Amino acid sequence: MKIAPTVQRIALTPGEPAGIGPDLCIQLSQQKQLCEIVMIADPELIIQRAAQLKLIISINLFDALKKPQASTPGSITVLPVSLKHNAICAQLNPGNSSYVIETIKLATQGCMDNLFDAMVTAPVHKAIINDANIPFSGHTEFIADITGGHPVMMLATPGLRVALTTTHLPLSEVSNAITVDRLTRVITILNNDLQHRFGLPEPKILVCGLNPHAGENGHLGHEELEIIAPTLQTLKKQGINIQGPLPADTLFTPKYLESADAVLAMYHDQGLPVLKHMGFGQAVNITLGLPIIRTSVDHGTALDLAGTGKANISSLKLAVQTALKMAESNTIIE
């Protein structure tokens, strides 16, 4: 059993330097925290952006030998990484993509080395990273390549958690991707992480069907009868508290959700529109199935808002709070 430190230490990467990530991190630093937040960034970028935002901050360089201490308002602890080019709000520069990648690498490896208890990521701009000839399909895949594991995407907002069986696939490919192996792996990871990362001894998971009316006994599709239902029966026999497949159009109602700990959707736009309608800007993206804890915001780089002071920190704040709760639960069951 891992012994919890007095204060958890969380790595924070500001993401795309021309976007709102640095703004959000600076705005967050104005508030009291219950953990130590270590921003992995260029200190000059933070100083310049704080001046644009008319916010007063002090920079402390990260010292790994010191015990974690809760971050105080107006003070930012920084693990320095140098930008390649000066960052200008709303002006993407592929020359800074290697900087973005390096911040993610340091946060991820720091979690693997137990230097950090969790990592939180602000949004990156995938296209500009690829424009720099750096193969990059997304934060999640990049982090999983370093850590190993089988990443499962889950978004959460107060009152609802939605995990995805498939993520960024064309609808024409979803059916073939719903396999016994994939469902078994995703549900097992979801159940285990709800127990170990969220402190839920016996989580209840609701599973959507793939087709309208969950296939209506084969009249509207065969995936429920041939793949989803048999897999759920097998997992039930293994002790997982799971219900489904249920019609997605009625699953997201109080009758079902009030007793559920999480919903498993079959594809991206089956579950996430409901969650984002409930709490856009108040949601957090959580990567399950990794040996480390990683959370992120539920939005993009919002280049047009960078440096304006109009960026909303609600999602980043929730991402930090969620990472902290997961880290604390992780010290109890591991």
Secondary structure, 3 states (H helix, E strand, C coil): CCCCCCCCEEEEECCCCCCCHHHHHHHHCCCCCCCEEEEEECHHHHHHHHHHCCCCCEEEECCCCCCCCCCCCCEEEEEECCCCCCCECCECCHHHHHHHHHHHHHHHHHHHCCCCCEEEECCCCHHHHHHCCCCCCCHHHHHHHHHCCCCEEEEEECCEEEEECCCCCCHHHHHHHCCHHHHHHHHHHHHHHHHHCCCCCCCCEEEECCCHHHHCCCCCCCHHHHHHHHHHHHHHHCCCCEEEEECHHHHCCHHHHCCCCEEEECCHHHHHHHHHHHHCCCCEEEEECCCCCEEEECCCCCHHHCCCCCCCCHHHHHHHHHHHHHHHHHCCCC
